[in-house]
C-alpha cells in the first residue's frame, strides 16, 4: 500500500494587546479565512 497523507493543516492565531493568544482559527479554507476572522472580531 502507498502512504496516506492528511493534507495541509492551516492554523491562524489572533494575538491580543498583551501578546497572549486570544483565539485559534483551525477550521477554515483560504477562500473564507478573512470572513471567519472578521466575523469573530465583530462579535
Helices and strands as residue ranges (DSSP letters): E 12-15, E 21-25, H 33-41
